[in-house]
Amino acid sequence: METVSGNLASALRIKPGITAIIGSGGKSTLLKTLGLELMRAGGRVLLCTTTHMFPVAGVPWDGSSRRLDAAPWKPGALHVPGCTCEACAGMSRGSICQAGVLDPETGKLSAPAELAQRFDYVLAEADGSKRLPLKAHAPWEPVIPSGTANIVWIVGASGLGKPINEAVHRPELFCERCGCEPTDITTPERVAQVLNSEMQALGLSTARVMLNQVDTLNDPTMADRFEAALDRPIVATSLK
């Protein structure tokens, strides 16, 4: 197990192109942390989603100086072919922005127009989890863009050792895949069993697995047990 507090791009082996972030327990935090890291290394970075997510505070909208946590913008504004904003024209090296369509009712962004070819790195939040640390996937999930170069599957360690019906999004599907009841505990072995089952079913065996929130574990051996049951190397961290 590789435990990291920085240099996530190297630990997760992020290559230029589209990176889909799936799973639960810190997707949005990873999106911003990884994006800023790649920006500081000189990359042109776009943050977006293929589903819905809240805007990333402090990150410029459409490459301009406007920031989503400081100023409103026109709901429904969408990048289209022919747009002359800085993001569409080609951003400078070492820059970051986010794009998408704002739903004025939910305050969330949905998928942007095709901008991937104009950036070195496109980081896409490609899953939903209702802010729970663990999840099982429905048949239509995750929503991974075509041409994706990297997939990061994040797992929230804060859900380990808790009742399934309290820590897991779609607990009924989770229970189906590991043969347990909603009131049972989310052991590292059960979470690994569900993850392995879904990786095989979805054809995502090349995804990099990141166990986040390891600082919340009362029993640090849970991280090692999860990696052993998963039978593949993981990256462990505690994103802030």
C-alpha positions in Angstrom: 0.0 0.0 0.0 1.3 3.4 -1.0 0.4 6.2 1.5 0.7 9.7 0.1 0.0 13.2 1.3 1.1 14.9 -1.9 2.1 14.2 -5.5 -1.2 12.4 -6.2 -0.7 12.6 -10.0 2.4 10.5 -9.7 0.9 8.0 -7.2 -2.2 7.6 -9.3 -0.2 7.5 -12.6 -2.3 10.2 -14.2 -1.5 10.6 -17.9 -2.6 13.5 -20.1 -6.2 13.3 -21.4 -9.4 12.5 -19.7 -9.4 11.2 -16.1 -12.7 9.9 -14.7 -13.1 10.0 -10.9 -15.7 7.5 -9.7 -16.7 5.9 -6.4 -17.4 7.8 -3.2 -15.8 9.4 -0.2 -14.0 12.5 -1.7 -14.5 12.7 -5.5 -14.9 16.5 -5.5 -12.0 17.1 -3.1 -9.8 14.8 -5.3 -11.0 16.7 -8.4 -9.8 20.0 -7.0 -6.6 18.7 -5.3 -5.5 16.9 -8.4 -6.4 19.7 -10.7 -4.4 22.3 -8.7 -1.4 19.9 -8.5 -1.4 19.4 -12.3 -1.9 23.2 -12.9 1.1 24.0 -10.7 3.1 21.5 -12.8 2.3 23.6 -15.8 -0.7 21.8 -17.2 -3.9 23.3 -18.7 -6.6 21.7 -16.6 -10.4 21.5 -17.0 -12.6 20.4 -14.1 -16.1 19.1 -15.1 -18.6 16.4 -14.6 -20.5 13.8 -16.6 -23.3 13.7 -14.1 -23.9 16.5 -11.6 -21.7 18.2 -9.0 -21.5 21.4 -7.0 -19.2 24.0 -8.4 -15.6 23.8 -7.1 -15.1 26.8 -4.9 -12.2 29.1 -5.9 -11.7 27.7 -9.4 -12.4 30.1 -12.3 -15.4 29.6 -14.4 -14.8 29.3 -18.2 -11.2 30.5 -17.9 -12.2 34.0 -16.9 -11.4 35.8 -13.7 -14.9 35.1 -12.3 -15.0 32.7 -9.5 -18.0 30.6 -8.7 -17.8 31.2 -5.0 -17.7 35.0 -5.4 -19.9 36.1 -8.3 -23.0 34.8 -10.1 -23.1 33.9 -13.7 -25.8 33.3 -16.2 -27.6 30.1 -15.4 -27.6 27.7 -18.4 -24.5 29.4 -20.0 -22.8 26.7 -22.1 -19.6 26.5 -24.1 -20.5 25.9 -27.8 -18.4 25.8 -31.0 -17.3 29.3 -31.9 -17.2 30.5 -28.3 -14.4 33.0 -27.8 -13.8 32.7 -24.1 -10.3 32.0 -22.9 -11.0 28.4 -22.2 -12.3 27.7 -25.7 -9.5 29.8 -27.3 -6.8 27.8 -25.5 -5.7 28.5 -22.0 -2.1 29.4 -21.1 0.2 26.9 -19.5 -0.3 26.4 -15.8 -4.0 27.3 -15.7 -7.3 25.8 -14.4 -11.0 26.3 -14.9 -14.3 24.5 -14.7 -17.1 24.3 -17.2 -20.6 22.9 -17.4 -24.3 24.0 -17.2 -25.7 25.3 -14.0 -29.0 24.0 -12.8 -30.5 27.0 -10.9 -32.8 24.8 -8.9 -30.1 22.4 -7.5 -27.0 24.7 -7.8 -25.1 21.8 -9.5 -23.2 21.6 -12.7 -23.9 19.1 -15.5 -21.7 17.9 -18.3 -20.0 20.7 -20.4 -19.6 20.9 -24.2 -16.7 19.1 -25.8 -13.6 20.9 -24.6 -11.3 18.0 -24.0 -9.1 18.6 -27.0 -8.2 22.1 -25.7 -6.7 21.0 -22.4 -3.8 18.8 -21.3 -5.9 17.3 -18.5 -9.7 16.9 -18.2 -10.7 15.8 -14.8 -14.3 14.6 -14.8 -16.4 13.6 -11.7 -18.2 10.7 -13.3 -20.3 9.3 -10.4 -22.7 10.2 -7.6 -22.9 9.0 -4.1 -25.2 11.3 -2.1 -22.3 12.4 0.0 -21.9 8.9 1.6 -18.4 7.4 1.9 -19.2 4.1 0.2 -21.5 3.0 -2.7 -22.6 0.2 -5.0 -23.3 1.1 -8.6 -26.6 0.9 -10.4 -26.6 -0.5 -14.0 -26.3 3.1 -15.5 -23.3 4.0 -13.4 -20.6 5.3 -13.6 -20.9 7.7 -16.5 -17.3 7.4 -18.0 -16.6 9.6 -21.0 -15.4 7.9 -24.2 -11.7 8.2 -24.7 -10.9 8.2 -21.0 -7.2 7.7 -20.3 -7.3 7.3 -16.5 -9.9 6.0 -14.0 -9.6 6.6 -10.3 -11.9 4.7 -8.1 -12.1 6.3 -4.7 -13.3 4.6 -1.5 -14.2 6.5 1.7 -12.5 4.8 4.7 -14.8 6.7 7.1 -17.5 4.2 6.1 -15.6 1.1 7.2 -16.9 -0.4 10.4 -20.3 1.2 10.2 -23.7 -0.3 9.4 -24.2 -0.7 5.7 -27.5 1.2 5.7 -25.8 4.2 7.2 -22.6 4.3 5.2 -23.5 3.1 1.7 -25.2 4.7 -1.2 -27.5 2.0 -2.7 -27.2 -0.4 0.2 -29.6 -2.9 -1.3 -27.2 -3.4 -4.3 -24.2 -3.6 -2.0 -25.9 -6.4 0.0 -26.7 -8.3 -3.1 -23.1 -8.3 -4.1 -21.6 -9.5 -0.9 -24.5 -11.6 0.6 -25.3 -9.6 3.7 -28.0 -7.6 5.3 -28.4 -3.8 5.5 -27.8 -3.8 9.2 -24.5 -5.7 8.9 -21.2 -3.9 9.2 -19.1 -2.6 6.3 -16.0 -4.7 6.9 -13.0 -4.1 4.6 -13.5 -7.6 3.2 -17.1 -6.8 2.2 -16.2 -3.5 0.6 -13.4 -5.2 -1.3 -15.7 -8.0 -2.4 -18.2 -5.5 -3.9 -15.4 -3.5 -5.5 -13.9 -6.6 -7.2 -17.3 -7.7 -8.4 -18.1 -4.4 -9.9 -14.7 -4.0 -11.5 -15.2 -7.3 -13.3 -18.7 -6.6 -14.3 -17.9 -3.1 -15.6 -14.6 -4.0 -17.2 -12.7 -1.5 -15.1 -9.8 -3.7 -13.9 -7.3 -1.0 -14.9 -8.8 1.6 -12.5 -6.5 2.9 -9.8 -8.0 2.4 -6.3 -7.6 5.2 -3.8 -8.6 4.7 -0.1 -9.4 8.2 1.2 -10.1 9.4 4.8 -7.6 6.9 6.3 -7.1 9.4 9.2 -10.6 8.5 10.4 -9.9 4.9 11.0 -10.0 3.8 14.6 -8.3 0.6 13.6 -5.5 1.4 11.1 -5.2 -2.3 10.1 -8.5 -1.9 8.2 -6.6 -0.3 5.3 -4.2 -3.2 5.1 -7.1 -5.7 5.3 -8.9 -3.8 2.5 -5.9 -4.0 0.2 -5.3 -7.7 1.0 -8.9 -8.6 0.3 -8.9 -6.5 -2.9 -5.7 -8.3 -3.9 -4.3 -5.3 -5.8 -2.2 -2.3 -4.7 -4.0 0.8 -3.5 -3.1 4.4 -2.8 -4.1 5.6 0.7 -4.5 9.2 1.7 -6.5 11.7 3.7 -7.6 14.6 1.4 -8.4 17.9 3.0 
